[in-house]
Amino acid sequence: LTDQLSNDTLVNLSSTLSQGERSLSELEATLSLAQQRLEPGDPISRELRTTLQEVSASAAAFRALMRFIEENPESLLRGR
């Protein structure tokens, strides 16, 4: 029962992580497109560039977490 519960949890987590990665990728694309359409010196353009850099860094961290969990699923159960 514990193994099945753990398996179900990992399957759900994998699906959630994949959805999160897709969402972050879509957000990156949207922010990038918005930035291209704004004037280079516009204050909102600078803010958008900063936001895009932060989202990109978050997406990279998220992808690294996803890879780690895929390679070490037991870490969710053991906390390591």
Secondary structure as GFF3:
##gff-version 3
##sequence-region A 1 80
A	DSSP	alpha_helix	2	37	.	.	.	ID=ss1
A	DSSP	alpha_helix	43	71	.	.	.	ID=ss2
A	DSSP	alpha_helix	75	78	.	.	.	ID=ss3
###
